[in-house]
Amino acid sequence: MTTKNGNLNDGREVFFNGKKIEDLTTEVIFSKTLKVIQRYYKLRETDPSMSFEDENGESISKLFITPRSTEDLIEKRKVYEKIARESCGMLGRTPDFIDTGVAILPEYASVLGSDKKANYFENALNWAKTIRHDDLFVSHAIQNPQLDRSKGLQQLLDQGEEFAGVWIKEQREDGVVVRGAKQVNTLAPFADQLLVFNLPGLHPEDSKFALAFWLPLNAKGVKTVCRKPTFRGDDLRDHPLANAFDELDAFIIFDDVFIPNENLFVCGNVDLSNAFFAGSGIFVHTAHQDEVRGSVKLEFATALAVKLAEKLGLTGFTRVQEILGNLTINLEMIRASVVASESTGHMEGDVYTPNMQILLAVRSTLTKYYDEVLSVIAEFSSGSAVGVPDFKQFEIPEIADILKSSLTSPLMLAEERALLLNLAWDVANESFGQRQRTYELLHGGNPMFIKIQHWQNEDLSAGNDMINRILGDAAKSKAK
Ligand SMILES: Cc1cc2nc3c(=O)[nH]c(=O)nc-3n(C[C@H](O)[C@H](O)[C@H](O)COP(=O)(O)OP(=O)(O)OC[C@H]3O[C@@H](n4cnc5c(N)ncnc54)[C@H](O)[C@@H]3O)c2cc1C
């Protein structure tokens, strides 16, 4: 356990800013982000509504509730909302994301079966039990590096591309040695464990890549290579979001990593690998958490747009009023859809499952709504935000007084105004905000495939009945 107790120095190999980080506690960006993630564990300790008592009298996080009814999903939503509000929805992959999938894994794990190598079903049961008992933070690595999407994984490996995905390099009696890479893993440097698997789409010849497994971040051979920071390291007042919530993404290299048999959920079976995400139940339940987290972020950005309009004296303009109305309507559509996904769920075996069609509609639409609110924030504020001096300049004796009086408006004092505009700048313009925008666009998968999948699964029978009736009536009338 590392995330909860804050000791990330467990031998994990994390590379950042041109060097291997020897002491993760002394790098500001790591200690800051870790503290934000740990707020979840603090909430667990201080807020009784975050936990429940299981059949053994053990206090368990509500993330691990196996939903049996709409009410259970509502309970879980309230927990996701509390966690998301700690970072205004800016941390995308907090512990609740994968943990809620782990909660239902035992109910689905029988599909994983067993073979001579391992009992994958039992592995999943044991793993889920440990994660729940220890309340561990699991991060997930799915997407394979975008080396050449026109080719299959085995084809790339045959050409010598060893890092096109994660593949079985050596089969051993007690496990497998894997090699390769996963292209992006948000918050990986802070997690206790990684869950590694593939999205559907492996070809029959890709059996070496057909893997799903867990491993600790400090497993020998795992190299976590962080992206460039959006964290600025200056005064928090100058970058209220960028300096608080940079959830580092990382490229993960597997340099001949041994995975014991007990850690495997899929090994060498392409059909099972392709089925893992949806078949394990993880897809739909993590989607519920994800859309709740997204709605919190939209709530934050919408409130910010409204506050800017109020504090910049814009609310008297009819055009601005209409824009704000559009934003609040968008927000309500998302909130209502999340609630509808819970109330129109269904039983899958013994698990009450949210309505995936609604969740995918939210995922697809939230991207647009988030973009819309960012444009509004930028339109309202960027012209003046771009001229806001950094806070140190308010302390230069030569200009401090005149600066303060010239930047003070009837609606706000200079420093208050600068702070609000800096917040707007971080959301809509700063590299932090651009990364957040990209996150909303892509983190849930390729937007094109989400739409295609939605159309393919939509129940249009009631619409078709009406069309058939009208066409039938029209055809009969012609015959008369
Ligand atoms: C900020 C951020 C954080 C993320 N965090 C995580 C994480 O923690 N864990 C994780 O596993 N993943 C994470 N992701 C990755 C995310 O899952 C992928 O970015 C997403 O699924 C899109 O995949 P891709 O970028 O590889 O796009 P690709 O699949 O490579 O596609 C890129 C574009 O190429 C075109 N294209 C590709 N294939 C096809 C095709 N077959 N047919 C037609 N057009 C095609 C499309 O225009 C597509 O949009 C994150 C992504 C971002 C941006």
The ligand as a MOL file (V3000), in Angstrom:
LIG
                    3D

  0  0  0     0  0            999 V3000
M  V30 BEGIN CTAB
M  V30 COUNTS 53 58 0 0 0
M  V30 BEGIN ATOM
M  V30 1 C -5.3550 13.0750 -21.4270 0
M  V30 2 C -5.5760 11.6200 -21.7200 0
M  V30 3 C -5.5230 10.7000 -20.6910 0
M  V30 4 C -5.6940 9.3350 -20.9410 0
M  V30 5 N -5.6010 8.4290 -19.9130 0
M  V30 6 C -5.6310 7.1050 -20.1730 0
M  V30 7 C -5.4160 6.1380 -19.1480 0
M  V30 8 O -5.2600 6.4620 -17.9820 0
M  V30 9 N -5.3810 4.8410 -19.4790 0
M  V30 10 C -5.5600 4.4390 -20.7690 0
M  V30 11 O -5.5130 3.2450 -21.0070 0
M  V30 12 N -5.7900 5.3070 -21.7560 0
M  V30 13 C -5.8280 6.6270 -21.4860 0
M  V30 14 N -6.0330 7.5330 -22.4900 0
M  V30 15 C -5.9970 7.0190 -23.8550 0
M  V30 16 C -7.3120 6.9590 -24.4750 0
M  V30 17 O -7.8520 5.7240 -24.1000 0
M  V30 18 C -7.0370 7.0630 -25.9670 0
M  V30 19 O -6.4210 8.2970 -26.2500 0
M  V30 20 C -8.2900 7.0010 -26.7440 0
M  V30 21 O -8.8550 5.7050 -26.6070 0
M  V30 22 C -8.0490 7.2870 -28.1910 0
M  V30 23 O -7.1000 6.3900 -28.6480 0
M  V30 24 P -5.8330 6.9010 -29.4480 0
M  V30 25 O -5.4670 8.2300 -28.9820 0
M  V30 26 O -4.8290 5.8180 -29.4050 0
M  V30 27 O -6.4090 7.0790 -30.8360 0
M  V30 28 P -6.2970 6.1080 -32.0160 0
M  V30 29 O -7.0940 4.8940 -31.7980 0
M  V30 30 O -4.8850 5.8810 -32.3730 0
M  V30 31 O -6.9640 7.0110 -33.1030 0
M  V30 32 C -6.5000 8.3360 -33.4390 0
M  V30 33 C -7.3250 8.7970 -34.5950 0
M  V30 34 O -6.9590 8.0250 -35.7360 0
M  V30 35 C -8.1080 7.6870 -36.4760 0
M  V30 36 N -8.2660 6.2110 -36.4320 0
M  V30 37 C -7.5790 5.3180 -35.6770 0
M  V30 38 N -7.9900 4.0520 -35.8900 0
M  V30 39 C -8.9770 4.1530 -36.7850 0
M  V30 40 C -9.8150 3.2000 -37.4320 0
M  V30 41 N -9.7260 1.9020 -37.1630 0
M  V30 42 N -10.7300 3.6400 -38.2870 0
M  V30 43 C -10.8430 4.9710 -38.5700 0
M  V30 44 N -10.0660 5.9300 -38.0150 0
M  V30 45 C -9.1490 5.5170 -37.1390 0
M  V30 46 C -9.2590 8.3980 -35.8150 0
M  V30 47 O -9.4510 9.6680 -36.3930 0
M  V30 48 C -8.8150 8.5480 -34.4040 0
M  V30 49 O -9.4660 9.5720 -33.7160 0
M  V30 50 C -5.9120 8.8990 -22.2640 0
M  V30 51 C -5.9700 9.8370 -23.3020 0
M  V30 52 C -5.8210 11.1830 -23.0430 0
M  V30 53 C -5.8980 12.1460 -24.1850 0
M  V30 END ATOM
M  V30 BEGIN BOND
M  V30 1 1 1 2
M  V30 2 1 2 3
M  V30 3 2 2 52
M  V30 4 2 3 4
M  V30 5 1 4 5
M  V30 6 1 4 50
M  V30 7 2 5 6
M  V30 8 1 6 7
M  V30 9 1 6 13
M  V30 10 2 7 8
M  V30 11 1 7 9
M  V30 12 1 9 10
M  V30 13 2 10 11
M  V30 14 1 10 12
M  V30 15 2 12 13
M  V30 16 1 13 14
M  V30 17 1 14 15
M  V30 18 1 14 50
M  V30 19 1 15 16
M  V30 20 1 16 17
M  V30 21 1 16 18
M  V30 22 1 18 19
M  V30 23 1 18 20
M  V30 24 1 20 21
M  V30 25 1 20 22
M  V30 26 1 22 23
M  V30 27 1 23 24
M  V30 28 2 24 25
M  V30 29 1 24 26
M  V30 30 1 24 27
M  V30 31 1 27 28
M  V30 32 2 28 29
M  V30 33 1 28 30
M  V30 34 1 28 31
M  V30 35 1 31 32
M  V30 36 1 32 33
M  V30 37 1 33 34
M  V30 38 1 33 48
M  V30 39 1 34 35
M  V30 40 1 35 36
M  V30 41 1 35 46
M  V30 42 1 36 37
M  V30 43 1 36 45
M  V30 44 2 37 38
M  V30 45 1 38 39
M  V30 46 1 39 40
M  V30 47 2 39 45
M  V30 48 1 40 41
M  V30 49 2 40 42
M  V30 50 1 42 43
M  V30 51 2 43 44
M  V30 52 1 44 45
M  V30 53 1 46 47
M  V30 54 1 46 48
M  V30 55 1 48 49
M  V30 56 2 50 51
M  V30 57 1 51 52
M  V30 58 1 52 53
M  V30 END BOND
M  V30 END CTAB
M  END
